Structures are given as C-alpha cells and as structure tokens.
Amino acid sequence: MRPPGVRPRWGTRLAGLLVVLISLFGGAYGVRSLPYALGWAGTHGTLTVEWKSCSRGSRGGCNWTSEGIFQSDDGKVLDNRAQLDSGYEIGQKVPVSWDRHTYYTANWSAVLGWFTGLCLALFGLSLGAPALVYGMRLNIYDHPRLRRWVTLWMRTSLWSALAFGVGALILDKSLA
C-alpha cells in the first residue's frame, strides 16, 4: 500500500517507460541477431578479408570496416563486396552468417557479446518496469516480495552481463 499523501510521480513513470522501451528494442535486436552469431540462421560461410577501410566520424577516430570475399560453406553463394564492421587483419578468414543484407560474425565471442546485450536488456526491464507501474521507488515495507524479486533479477542480469562480457573479450583476444 502507498503511504497516505504520497502520489506517483509522472516523471518517474516517463523515465520508466523510456528505459523499458530502450530495453525492449535492444533485447529484440539481440534476440534477432543471436541465431546468426550461433550459425543457426542465414547462410553460413567464410569471409576472407582482402582490405580494410577507415571511415572517420565527426568526433575523430577511425571506424574500421573489413571487406572481402564471402563464400558460403556449400559453395553456392559468392559475394565479392562483403563487409564486416570489425577491423580484422588482411588475409584473415572469418566465419560469418549472411542474411542477404548483413554479415554477422559467427563465433563464440559474438555469441557471448549478444548474451551480454540480452542480460543488459533484462537489467533495464527490471529497472524500468517498477518505475513505470508504480511511479515511485519500491520500498521494502510496501512491496517486500516484489522488491526482493526485482532486486534478484537486477543482480542476476547485471552479474551475468558482466560475466558474458568478460568472456566475450577474453575469447575475442584469443581468437584474434
């Protein structure tokens, strides 16, 4: 129960809605991309990096794109203008999945990276949903069971995201 005289804050609800929407869109993109990283969807094959290009953003720095030839594992698809957004070395053979528009790196580092994103989306949902529904902070006295569940989801998703992220970085360095 809400203490007398305490009303929900619409600014808190609006912030909760924003966090929930960002988490849903990020999670949906991760759910859509994960099967490609696992090699379960799309056309699986190998991209042989022939050159790298650098595009400079407005804030400086260089965004590397690896370009080369994609050949499917069954030999039916050959694309001479394949591009990946990561800076792989020239001559490197990269396992990828292709969905006719985008190339996805298909290795365990990419899989763990997508799991990191999904765990962060769960963290955002467990953070934003109570703010959206209640319009105020959950306290231990009014909602003890819900507060425990939300806290459990937040801790689990955040620590999982950290573990998956570290694993992805370690695998990325060992695969390079």
Buried (B, 14 or more C-beta within 10 A) or exposed (E): EEEEEEEEBEEBBEBBBBBBEBBBEBBEBBEEBBBBBBBEBBBBBBBBBEEBEEEEEEEEEEEEBBBBBBBBEEEEBEBEEBBBEBBBEEEEEBBBBBBEEBBBBBBBBBBBBBBBBBBBBBBBBBBBBBBBBBBBEBEEEBBEEEBEBBEEBBEBBBEBBEBBBEBBBEBBEEEE
